[in-house]
Amino acid sequence: MGGLIGGTPKADTSAMRQQIELQKQETERMRKQAEQERKDLAEQMASKRMARTRGGSRALLSEARLNPEAGMDEETLGA
């Protein structure tokens, strides 16, 4: 007769719902972390590729000199 009058009490699912919510938050955090790591790796690879193609030190050479690879004249130092 319990089923006819009041039925069986429903199980408390609040703990289960809270656990599911925590899992969703953890999954989202891990997804964002993986995306950030992938972005950092792509930036590092792009930087290495640019350094290889541009020669690395070419940006430090002055275009005002006739032969920038030769460096400064030694007789002008300390004068």
PyMOL Python script that loads the backbone (N, CA, C, O; Angstrom):
from pymol import cmd

cmd.read_pdbstr("""\
ATOM      1  N   MET A   1       0.800  -1.183   0.000  1.00  0.00           N
ATOM      2  CA  MET A   1       0.000   0.000   0.000  1.00  0.00           C
ATOM      3  C   MET A   1       0.852   1.260   0.000  1.00  0.00           C
ATOM      4  O   MET A   1       0.377   2.345  -0.337  1.00  0.00           O
ATOM      5  N   GLY A   2       2.086   1.109   0.373  1.00  0.00           N
ATOM      6  CA  GLY A   2       2.940   2.280   0.417  1.00  0.00           C
ATOM      7  C   GLY A   2       3.083   2.928  -0.948  1.00  0.00           C
ATOM      8  O   GLY A   2       3.267   4.141  -1.051  1.00  0.00           O
ATOM      9  N   GLY A   3       2.998   2.121  -1.992  1.00  0.00           N
ATOM     10  CA  GLY A   3       3.125   2.659  -3.328  1.00  0.00           C
ATOM     11  C   GLY A   3       1.906   3.440  -3.762  1.00  0.00           C
ATOM     12  O   GLY A   3       2.004   4.337  -4.600  1.00  0.00           O
ATOM     13  N   LEU A   4       0.767   3.111  -3.205  1.00  0.00           N
ATOM     14  CA  LEU A   4      -0.464   3.791  -3.595  1.00  0.00           C
ATOM     15  C   LEU A   4      -0.629   5.125  -2.884  1.00  0.00           C
ATOM     16  O   LEU A   4      -1.157   6.071  -3.468  1.00  0.00           O
ATOM     17  N   ILE A   5      -0.199   5.218  -1.662  1.00  0.00           N
ATOM     18  CA  ILE A   5      -0.451   6.420  -0.884  1.00  0.00           C
ATOM     19  C   ILE A   5       0.645   7.469  -1.108  1.00  0.00           C
ATOM     20  O   ILE A   5       0.383   8.576  -1.577  1.00  0.00           O
ATOM     21  N   GLY A   6       1.852   7.095  -0.766  1.00  0.00           N
ATOM     22  CA  GLY A   6       2.885   8.120  -0.839  1.00  0.00           C
ATOM     23  C   GLY A   6       4.019   7.732  -1.757  1.00  0.00           C
ATOM     24  O   GLY A   6       4.834   8.579  -2.122  1.00  0.00           O
ATOM     25  N   GLY A   7       4.089   6.506  -2.128  1.00  0.00           N
ATOM     26  CA  GLY A   7       5.182   6.062  -2.964  1.00  0.00           C
ATOM     27  C   GLY A   7       6.453   5.903  -2.164  1.00  0.00           C
ATOM     28  O   GLY A   7       6.470   6.152  -0.959  1.00  0.00           O
ATOM     29  N   THR A   8       7.487   5.503  -2.808  1.00  0.00           N
ATOM     30  CA  THR A   8       8.776   5.349  -2.133  1.00  0.00           C
ATOM     31  C   THR A   8       9.500   6.686  -2.163  1.00  0.00           C
ATOM     32  O   THR A   8       9.381   7.434  -3.133  1.00  0.00           O
ATOM     33  N   PRO A   9      10.230   6.984  -1.135  1.00  0.00           N
ATOM     34  CA  PRO A   9      10.958   8.267  -1.130  1.00  0.00           C
ATOM     35  C   PRO A   9      12.051   8.258  -2.211  1.00  0.00           C
ATOM     36  O   PRO A   9      12.721   7.250  -2.435  1.00  0.00           O
ATOM     37  N   LYS A  10      12.203   9.380  -2.852  1.00  0.00           N
ATOM     38  CA  LYS A  10      13.216   9.492  -3.913  1.00  0.00           C
ATOM     39  C   LYS A  10      14.595   9.606  -3.286  1.00  0.00           C
ATOM     40  O   LYS A  10      14.771  10.189  -2.217  1.00  0.00           O
ATOM     41  N   ALA A  11      15.569   9.031  -3.986  1.00  0.00           N
ATOM     42  CA  ALA A  11      16.943   9.063  -3.494  1.00  0.00           C
ATOM     43  C   ALA A  11      17.511  10.480  -3.626  1.00  0.00           C
ATOM     44  O   ALA A  11      17.173  11.211  -4.557  1.00  0.00           O
ATOM     45  N   ASP A  12      18.363  10.848  -2.696  1.00  0.00           N
ATOM     46  CA  ASP A  12      19.007  12.158  -2.710  1.00  0.00           C
ATOM     47  C   ASP A  12      20.155  12.122  -3.726  1.00  0.00           C
ATOM     48  O   ASP A  12      21.128  11.391  -3.540  1.00  0.00           O
ATOM     49  N   THR A  13      20.039  12.899  -4.782  1.00  0.00           N
ATOM     50  CA  THR A  13      21.052  12.894  -5.845  1.00  0.00           C
ATOM     51  C   THR A  13      21.916  14.148  -5.817  1.00  0.00           C
ATOM     52  O   THR A  13      22.684  14.387  -6.749  1.00  0.00           O
ATOM     53  N   SER A  14      21.803  14.944  -4.772  1.00  0.00           N
ATOM     54  CA  SER A  14      22.574  16.192  -4.725  1.00  0.00           C
ATOM     55  C   SER A  14      24.076  15.914  -4.686  1.00  0.00           C
ATOM     56  O   SER A  14      24.851  16.650  -5.298  1.00  0.00           O
ATOM     57  N   ALA A  15      24.498  14.874  -3.984  1.00  0.00           N
ATOM     58  CA  ALA A  15      25.928  14.553  -3.925  1.00  0.00           C
ATOM     59  C   ALA A  15      26.427  14.108  -5.294  1.00  0.00           C
ATOM     60  O   ALA A  15      27.534  14.460  -5.702  1.00  0.00           O
ATOM     61  N   MET A  16      25.612  13.335  -6.000  1.00  0.00           N
ATOM     62  CA  MET A  16      25.990  12.868  -7.325  1.00  0.00           C
ATOM     63  C   MET A  16      26.065  14.054  -8.301  1.00  0.00           C
ATOM     64  O   MET A  16      26.980  14.130  -9.121  1.00  0.00           O
ATOM     65  N   ARG A  17      25.111  14.961  -8.208  1.00  0.00           N
ATOM     66  CA  ARG A  17      25.126  16.143  -9.080  1.00  0.00           C
ATOM     67  C   ARG A  17      26.335  17.031  -8.790  1.00  0.00           C
ATOM     68  O   ARG A  17      26.940  17.584  -9.709  1.00  0.00           O
ATOM     69  N   GLN A  18      26.679  17.161  -7.528  1.00  0.00           N
ATOM     70  CA  GLN A  18      27.847  17.956  -7.151  1.00  0.00           C
ATOM     71  C   GLN A  18      29.116  17.315  -7.702  1.00  0.00           C
ATOM     72  O   GLN A  18      30.002  18.018  -8.188  1.00  0.00           O
ATOM     73  N   GLN A  19      29.215  15.982  -7.632  1.00  0.00           N
ATOM     74  CA  GLN A  19      30.374  15.278  -8.158  1.00  0.00           C
ATOM     75  C   GLN A  19      30.483  15.463  -9.675  1.00  0.00           C
ATOM     76  O   GLN A  19      31.580  15.651 -10.201  1.00  0.00           O
ATOM     77  N   ILE A  20      29.366  15.409 -10.365  1.00  0.00           N
ATOM     78  CA  ILE A  20      29.365  15.617 -11.820  1.00  0.00           C
ATOM     79  C   ILE A  20      29.812  17.037 -12.151  1.00  0.00           C
ATOM     80  O   ILE A  20      30.578  17.243 -13.091  1.00  0.00           O
ATOM     81  N   GLU A  21      29.339  18.011 -11.386  1.00  0.00           N
ATOM     82  CA  GLU A  21      29.741  19.406 -11.605  1.00  0.00           C
ATOM     83  C   GLU A  21      31.241  19.590 -11.377  1.00  0.00           C
ATOM     84  O   GLU A  21      31.904  20.291 -12.140  1.00  0.00           O
ATOM     85  N   LEU A  22      31.771  18.965 -10.336  1.00  0.00           N
ATOM     86  CA  LEU A  22      33.210  19.044 -10.071  1.00  0.00           C
ATOM     87  C   LEU A  22      34.008  18.406 -11.204  1.00  0.00           C
ATOM     88  O   LEU A  22      35.061  18.918 -11.584  1.00  0.00           O
ATOM     89  N   GLN A  23      33.520  17.306 -11.741  1.00  0.00           N
ATOM     90  CA  GLN A  23      34.201  16.655 -12.862  1.00  0.00           C
ATOM     91  C   GLN A  23      34.179  17.546 -14.097  1.00  0.00           C
ATOM     92  O   GLN A  23      35.169  17.615 -14.825  1.00  0.00           O
ATOM     93  N   LYS A  24      33.062  18.228 -14.341  1.00  0.00           N
ATOM     94  CA  LYS A  24      32.972  19.145 -15.480  1.00  0.00           C
ATOM     95  C   LYS A  24      33.973  20.285 -15.332  1.00  0.00           C
ATOM     96  O   LYS A  24      34.638  20.665 -16.295  1.00  0.00           O
ATOM     97  N   GLN A  25      34.076  20.829 -14.115  1.00  0.00           N
ATOM     98  CA  GLN A  25      35.016  21.924 -13.877  1.00  0.00           C
ATOM     99  C   GLN A  25      36.456  21.454 -14.077  1.00  0.00           C
ATOM    100  O   GLN A  25      37.265  22.168 -14.670  1.00  0.00           O
ATOM    101  N   GLU A  26      36.774  20.268 -13.590  1.00  0.00           N
ATOM    102  CA  GLU A  26      38.129  19.730 -13.738  1.00  0.00           C
ATOM    103  C   GLU A  26      38.441  19.473 -15.208  1.00  0.00           C
ATOM    104  O   GLU A  26      39.552  19.746 -15.663  1.00  0.00           O
ATOM    105  N   THR A  27      37.479  18.956 -15.946  1.00  0.00           N
ATOM    106  CA  THR A  27      37.671  18.713 -17.373  1.00  0.00           C
ATOM    107  C   THR A  27      37.920  20.020 -18.113  1.00  0.00           C
ATOM    108  O   THR A  27      38.793  20.089 -18.979  1.00  0.00           O
ATOM    109  N   GLU A  28      37.162  21.047 -17.779  1.00  0.00           N
ATOM    110  CA  GLU A  28      37.340  22.357 -18.417  1.00  0.00           C
ATOM    111  C   GLU A  28      38.711  22.948 -18.087  1.00  0.00           C
ATOM    112  O   GLU A  28      39.367  23.520 -18.956  1.00  0.00           O
ATOM    113  N   ARG A  29      39.140  22.809 -16.834  1.00  0.00           N
ATOM    114  CA  ARG A  29      40.453  23.317 -16.436  1.00  0.00           C
ATOM    115  C   ARG A  29      41.563  22.599 -17.199  1.00  0.00           C
ATOM    116  O   ARG A  29      42.508  23.231 -17.671  1.00  0.00           O
ATOM    117  N   MET A  30      41.445  21.291 -17.317  1.00  0.00           N
ATOM    118  CA  MET A  30      42.465  20.512 -18.029  1.00  0.00           C
ATOM    119  C   MET A  30      42.468  20.848 -19.519  1.00  0.00           C
ATOM    120  O   MET A  30      43.529  20.877 -20.143  1.00  0.00           O
ATOM    121  N   ARG A  31      41.299  21.101 -20.092  1.00  0.00           N
ATOM    122  CA  ARG A  31      41.222  21.472 -21.505  1.00  0.00           C
ATOM    123  C   ARG A  31      41.910  22.814 -21.743  1.00  0.00           C
ATOM    124  O   ARG A  31      42.649  22.972 -22.714  1.00  0.00           O
ATOM    125  N   LYS A  32      41.668  23.777 -20.856  1.00  0.00           N
ATOM    126  CA  LYS A  32      42.309  25.087 -20.993  1.00  0.00           C
ATOM    127  C   LYS A  32      43.823  24.976 -20.826  1.00  0.00           C
ATOM    128  O   LYS A  32      44.575  25.640 -21.539  1.00  0.00           O
ATOM    129  N   GLN A  33      44.274  24.141 -19.887  1.00  0.00           N
ATOM    130  CA  GLN A  33      45.705  23.955 -19.674  1.00  0.00           C
ATOM    131  C   GLN A  33      46.351  23.317 -20.901  1.00  0.00           C
ATOM    132  O   GLN A  33      47.430  23.739 -21.316  1.00  0.00           O
ATOM    133  N   ALA A  34      45.715  22.320 -21.480  1.00  0.00           N
ATOM    134  CA  ALA A  34      46.255  21.668 -22.670  1.00  0.00           C
ATOM    135  C   ALA A  34      46.303  22.639 -23.843  1.00  0.00           C
ATOM    136  O   ALA A  34      47.253  22.626 -24.626  1.00  0.00           O
ATOM    137  N   GLU A  35      45.283  23.479 -23.963  1.00  0.00           N
ATOM    138  CA  GLU A  35      45.259  24.473 -25.034  1.00  0.00           C
ATOM    139  C   GLU A  35      46.390  25.488 -24.857  1.00  0.00           C
ATOM    140  O   GLU A  35      47.027  25.885 -25.833  1.00  0.00           O
ATOM    141  N   GLN A  36      46.638  25.905 -23.626  1.00  0.00           N
ATOM    142  CA  GLN A  36      47.724  26.852 -23.350  1.00  0.00           C
ATOM    143  C   GLN A  36      49.077  26.222 -23.656  1.00  0.00           C
ATOM    144  O   GLN A  36      49.945  26.878 -24.233  1.00  0.00           O
ATOM    145  N   GLU A  37      49.269  24.964 -23.280  1.00  0.00           N
ATOM    146  CA  GLU A  37      50.525  24.277 -23.576  1.00  0.00           C
ATOM    147  C   GLU A  37      50.728  24.146 -25.077  1.00  0.00           C
ATOM    148  O   GLU A  37      51.843  24.322 -25.569  1.00  0.00           O
ATOM    149  N   ARG A  38      49.665  23.841 -25.810  1.00  0.00           N
ATOM    150  CA  ARG A  38      49.758  23.718 -27.256  1.00  0.00           C
ATOM    151  C   ARG A  38      50.109  25.069 -27.886  1.00  0.00           C
ATOM    152  O   ARG A  38      50.884  25.129 -28.840  1.00  0.00           O
ATOM    153  N   LYS A  39      49.535  26.152 -27.350  1.00  0.00           N
ATOM    154  CA  LYS A  39      49.830  27.493 -27.855  1.00  0.00           C
ATOM    155  C   LYS A  39      51.291  27.865 -27.575  1.00  0.00           C
ATOM    156  O   LYS A  39      51.970  28.418 -28.441  1.00  0.00           O
ATOM    157  N   ASP A  40      51.770  27.561 -26.362  1.00  0.00           N
ATOM    158  CA  ASP A  40      53.162  27.858 -26.020  1.00  0.00           C
ATOM    159  C   ASP A  40      54.127  27.081 -26.914  1.00  0.00           C
ATOM    160  O   ASP A  40      55.133  27.630 -27.364  1.00  0.00           O
ATOM    161  N   LEU A  41      53.830  25.817 -27.171  1.00  0.00           N
ATOM    162  CA  LEU A  41      54.678  25.002 -28.032  1.00  0.00           C
ATOM    163  C   LEU A  41      54.698  25.558 -29.452  1.00  0.00           C
ATOM    164  O   LEU A  41      55.749  25.586 -30.091  1.00  0.00           O
ATOM    165  N   ALA A  42      53.552  25.997 -29.946  1.00  0.00           N
ATOM    166  CA  ALA A  42      53.491  26.581 -31.290  1.00  0.00           C
ATOM    167  C   ALA A  42      54.313  27.859 -31.362  1.00  0.00           C
ATOM    168  O   ALA A  42      54.983  28.104 -32.365  1.00  0.00           O
ATOM    169  N   GLU A  43      54.273  28.677 -30.313  1.00  0.00           N
ATOM    170  CA  GLU A  43      55.065  29.909 -30.293  1.00  0.00           C
ATOM    171  C   GLU A  43      56.564  29.592 -30.275  1.00  0.00           C
ATOM    172  O   GLU A  43      57.347  30.251 -30.960  1.00  0.00           O
ATOM    173  N   GLN A  44      56.959  28.589 -29.496  1.00  0.00           N
ATOM    174  CA  GLN A  44      58.365  28.198 -29.449  1.00  0.00           C
ATOM    175  C   GLN A  44      58.836  27.697 -30.805  1.00  0.00           C
ATOM    176  O   GLN A  44      59.926  28.049 -31.255  1.00  0.00           O
ATOM    177  N   MET A  45      58.024  26.882 -31.452  1.00  0.00           N
ATOM    178  CA  MET A  45      58.399  26.355 -32.756  1.00  0.00           C
ATOM    179  C   MET A  45      58.491  27.473 -33.786  1.00  0.00           C
ATOM    180  O   MET A  45      59.397  27.471 -34.620  1.00  0.00           O
ATOM    181  N   ALA A  46      57.568  28.426 -33.741  1.00  0.00           N
ATOM    182  CA  ALA A  46      57.607  29.558 -34.662  1.00  0.00           C
ATOM    183  C   ALA A  46      58.854  30.400 -34.418  1.00  0.00           C
ATOM    184  O   ALA A  46      59.474  30.883 -35.366  1.00  0.00           O
ATOM    185  N   SER A  47      59.218  30.574 -33.166  1.00  0.00           N
ATOM    186  CA  SER A  47      60.415  31.343 -32.833  1.00  0.00           C
ATOM    187  C   SER A  47      61.670  30.653 -33.357  1.00  0.00           C
ATOM    188  O   SER A  47      62.551  31.302 -33.920  1.00  0.00           O
ATOM    189  N   LYS A  48      61.747  29.343 -33.173  1.00  0.00           N
ATOM    190  CA  LYS A  48      62.901  28.589 -33.673  1.00  0.00           C
ATOM    191  C   LYS A  48      62.960  28.637 -35.198  1.00  0.00           C
ATOM    192  O   LYS A  48      64.037  28.781 -35.778  1.00  0.00           O
ATOM    193  N   ARG A  49      61.800  28.516 -35.846  1.00  0.00           N
ATOM    194  CA  ARG A  49      61.759  28.562 -37.304  1.00  0.00           C
ATOM    195  C   ARG A  49      62.220  29.925 -37.803  1.00  0.00           C
ATOM    196  O   ARG A  49      62.959  30.010 -38.784  1.00  0.00           O
ATOM    197  N   MET A  50      61.788  30.990 -37.135  1.00  0.00           N
ATOM    198  CA  MET A  50      62.183  32.328 -37.543  1.00  0.00           C
ATOM    199  C   MET A  50      63.682  32.532 -37.343  1.00  0.00           C
ATOM    200  O   MET A  50      64.340  33.147 -38.181  1.00  0.00           O
ATOM    201  N   ALA A  51      64.218  32.025 -36.251  1.00  0.00           N
ATOM    202  CA  ALA A  51      65.648  32.160 -35.990  1.00  0.00           C
ATOM    203  C   ALA A  51      66.459  31.417 -37.057  1.00  0.00           C
ATOM    204  O   ALA A  51      67.515  31.886 -37.483  1.00  0.00           O
ATOM    205  N   ARG A  52      65.958  30.264 -37.479  1.00  0.00           N
ATOM    206  CA  ARG A  52      66.664  29.501 -38.520  1.00  0.00           C
ATOM    207  C   ARG A  52      66.627  30.224 -39.855  1.00  0.00           C
ATOM    208  O   ARG A  52      67.639  30.284 -40.552  1.00  0.00           O
ATOM    209  N   THR A  53      65.480  30.770 -40.221  1.00  0.00           N
ATOM    210  CA  THR A  53      65.354  31.392 -41.536  1.00  0.00           C
ATOM    211  C   THR A  53      66.034  32.754 -41.599  1.00  0.00           C
ATOM    212  O   THR A  53      66.539  33.143 -42.653  1.00  0.00           O
ATOM    213  N   ARG A  54      66.054  33.475 -40.499  1.00  0.00           N
ATOM    214  CA  ARG A  54      66.651  34.812 -40.514  1.00  0.00           C
ATOM    215  C   ARG A  54      68.120  34.790 -40.140  1.00  0.00           C
ATOM    216  O   ARG A  54      68.780  35.826 -40.220  1.00  0.00           O
ATOM    217  N   GLY A  55      68.648  33.666 -39.742  1.00  0.00           N
ATOM    218  CA  GLY A  55      70.056  33.579 -39.420  1.00  0.00           C
ATOM    219  C   GLY A  55      70.369  33.882 -37.967  1.00  0.00           C
ATOM    220  O   GLY A  55      71.518  33.716 -37.556  1.00  0.00           O
ATOM    221  N   GLY A  56      69.425  34.309 -37.188  1.00  0.00           N
ATOM    222  CA  GLY A  56      69.632  34.521 -35.771  1.00  0.00           C
ATOM    223  C   GLY A  56      70.338  35.818 -35.444  1.00  0.00           C
ATOM    224  O   GLY A  56      69.771  36.645 -34.730  1.00  0.00           O
ATOM    225  N   SER A  57      71.538  36.036 -35.927  1.00  0.00           N
ATOM    226  CA  SER A  57      72.308  37.228 -35.550  1.00  0.00           C
ATOM    227  C   SER A  57      72.164  38.362 -36.554  1.00  0.00           C
ATOM    228  O   SER A  57      72.678  39.456 -36.321  1.00  0.00           O
ATOM    229  N   ARG A  58      71.492  38.131 -37.638  1.00  0.00           N
ATOM    230  CA  ARG A  58      71.386  39.144 -38.680  1.00  0.00           C
ATOM    231  C   ARG A  58      70.702  40.411 -38.174  1.00  0.00           C
ATOM    232  O   ARG A  58      71.031  41.505 -38.633  1.00  0.00           O
ATOM    233  N   ALA A  59      69.784  40.294 -37.268  1.00  0.00           N
ATOM    234  CA  ALA A  59      69.088  41.467 -36.752  1.00  0.00           C
ATOM    235  C   ALA A  59      70.008  42.353 -35.916  1.00  0.00           C
ATOM    236  O   ALA A  59      69.721  43.539 -35.755  1.00  0.00           O
ATOM    237  N   LEU A  60      71.092  41.820 -35.385  1.00  0.00           N
ATOM    238  CA  LEU A  60      72.012  42.595 -34.562  1.00  0.00           C
ATOM    239  C   LEU A  60      73.037  43.362 -35.387  1.00  0.00           C
ATOM    240  O   LEU A  60      73.710  44.247 -34.861  1.00  0.00           O
ATOM    241  N   LEU A  61      73.162  43.044 -36.642  1.00  0.00           N
ATOM    242  CA  LEU A  61      74.166  43.692 -37.477  1.00  0.00           C
ATOM    243  C   LEU A  61      73.655  45.045 -37.959  1.00  0.00           C
ATOM    244  O   LEU A  61      72.505  45.183 -38.375  1.00  0.00           O
ATOM    245  N   SER A  62      74.537  46.038 -37.892  1.00  0.00           N
ATOM    246  CA  SER A  62      74.166  47.376 -38.312  1.00  0.00           C
ATOM    247  C   SER A  62      74.290  47.498 -39.814  1.00  0.00           C
ATOM    248  O   SER A  62      75.276  47.043 -40.394  1.00  0.00           O
ATOM    249  N   GLU A  63      73.314  48.101 -40.447  1.00  0.00           N
ATOM    250  CA  GLU A  63      73.376  48.314 -41.882  1.00  0.00           C
ATOM    251  C   GLU A  63      74.145  49.588 -42.225  1.00  0.00           C
ATOM    252  O   GLU A  63      74.378  49.864 -43.401  1.00  0.00           O
ATOM    253  N   ALA A  64      74.545  50.372 -41.213  1.00  0.00           N
ATOM    254  CA  ALA A  64      75.286  51.601 -41.448  1.00  0.00           C
ATOM    255  C   ALA A  64      76.740  51.301 -41.814  1.00  0.00           C
ATOM    256  O   ALA A  64      77.398  52.133 -42.439  1.00  0.00           O
ATOM    257  N   ARG A  65      77.245  50.143 -41.442  1.00  0.00           N
ATOM    258  CA  ARG A  65      78.632  49.788 -41.756  1.00  0.00           C
ATOM    259  C   ARG A  65      78.719  49.144 -43.133  1.00  0.00           C
ATOM    260  O   ARG A  65      77.758  48.547 -43.618  1.00  0.00           O
ATOM    261  N   LEU A  66      79.885  49.276 -43.749  1.00  0.00           N
ATOM    262  CA  LEU A  66      80.074  48.646 -45.047  1.00  0.00           C
ATOM    263  C   LEU A  66      80.144  47.136 -44.922  1.00  0.00           C
ATOM    264  O   LEU A  66      79.592  46.413 -45.752  1.00  0.00           O
ATOM    265  N   ASN A  67      80.821  46.657 -43.887  1.00  0.00           N
ATOM    266  CA  ASN A  67      80.967  45.224 -43.678  1.00  0.00           C
ATOM    267  C   ASN A  67      80.610  44.921 -42.216  1.00  0.00           C
ATOM    268  O   ASN A  67      81.512  44.861 -41.381  1.00  0.00           O
ATOM    269  N   PRO A  68      79.354  44.734 -41.884  1.00  0.00           N
ATOM    270  CA  PRO A  68      78.953  44.573 -40.489  1.00  0.00           C
ATOM    271  C   PRO A  68      79.477  43.297 -39.842  1.00  0.00           C
ATOM    272  O   PRO A  68      79.634  43.256 -38.622  1.00  0.00           O
ATOM    273  N   GLU A  69      79.755  42.243 -40.632  1.00  0.00           N
ATOM    274  CA  GLU A  69      80.260  41.007 -40.058  1.00  0.00           C
ATOM    275  C   GLU A  69      81.683  41.154 -39.521  1.00  0.00           C
ATOM    276  O   GLU A  69      82.106  40.382 -38.660  1.00  0.00           O
ATOM    277  N   ALA A  70      82.421  42.141 -40.026  1.00  0.00           N
ATOM    278  CA  ALA A  70      83.811  42.324 -39.611  1.00  0.00           C
ATOM    279  C   ALA A  70      83.911  42.896 -38.198  1.00  0.00           C
ATOM    280  O   ALA A  70      84.949  42.747 -37.553  1.00  0.00           O
ATOM    281  N   GLY A  71      82.890  43.526 -37.720  1.00  0.00           N
ATOM    282  CA  GLY A  71      82.919  44.087 -36.378  1.00  0.00           C
ATOM    283  C   GLY A  71      83.548  45.464 -36.372  1.00  0.00           C
ATOM    284  O   GLY A  71      83.682  46.114 -37.409  1.00  0.00           O
ATOM    285  N   MET A  72      83.931  45.895 -35.181  1.00  0.00           N
ATOM    286  CA  MET A  72      84.521  47.223 -35.047  1.00  0.00           C
ATOM    287  C   MET A  72      86.016  47.151 -35.289  1.00  0.00           C
ATOM    288  O   MET A  72      86.638  46.108 -35.092  1.00  0.00           O
ATOM    289  N   ASP A  73      86.594  48.280 -35.722  1.00  0.00           N
ATOM    290  CA  ASP A  73      88.042  48.359 -35.908  1.00  0.00           C
ATOM    291  C   ASP A  73      88.717  48.378 -34.547  1.00  0.00           C
ATOM    292  O   ASP A  73      88.292  49.114 -33.656  1.00  0.00           O
ATOM    293  N   GLU A  74      89.755  47.587 -34.378  1.00  0.00           N
ATOM    294  CA  GLU A  74      90.432  47.497 -33.105  1.00  0.00           C
ATOM    295  C   GLU A  74      91.176  48.774 -32.739  1.00  0.00           C
ATOM    296  O   GLU A  74      91.347  49.059 -31.554  1.00  0.00           O
ATOM    297  N   GLU A  75      91.620  49.548 -33.719  1.00  0.00           N
ATOM    298  CA  GLU A  75      92.369  50.761 -33.392  1.00  0.00           C
ATOM    299  C   GLU A  75      91.476  51.852 -32.835  1.00  0.00           C
ATOM    300  O   GLU A  75      91.985  52.813 -32.259  1.00  0.00           O
ATOM    301  N   THR A  76      90.183  51.745 -32.982  1.00  0.00           N
ATOM    302  CA  THR A  76      89.311  52.781 -32.435  1.00  0.00           C
ATOM    303  C   THR A  76      88.942  52.521 -30.994  1.00  0.00           C
ATOM    304  O   THR A  76      88.467  53.433 -30.318  1.00  0.00           O
ATOM    305  N   LEU A  77      89.142  51.313 -30.494  1.00  0.00           N
ATOM    306  CA  LEU A  77      88.808  51.020 -29.114  1.00  0.00           C
ATOM    307  C   LEU A  77      89.815  51.629 -28.157  1.00  0.00           C
ATOM    308  O   LEU A  77      91.021  51.488 -28.362  1.00  0.00           O
ATOM    309  N   GLY A  78      89.358  52.284 -27.146  1.00  0.00           N
ATOM    310  CA  GLY A  78      90.221  52.838 -26.117  1.00  0.00           C
ATOM    311  C   GLY A  78      90.928  54.110 -26.531  1.00  0.00           C
ATOM    312  O   GLY A  78      91.801  54.579 -25.801  1.00  0.00           O
ATOM    313  N   ALA A  79      90.598  54.670 -27.636  1.00  0.00           N
ATOM    314  CA  ALA A  79      91.295  55.885 -28.106  1.00  0.00           C
ATOM    315  C   ALA A  79      90.660  57.123 -27.547  1.00  0.00           C
ATOM    316  O   ALA A  79      91.112  58.232 -27.833  1.00  0.00           O
TER     317      ALA A  79
END
""", "prot")
cmd.dss("prot")
cmd.show_as("cartoon", "prot")
cmd.util.cbc("prot")
cmd.orient("prot")
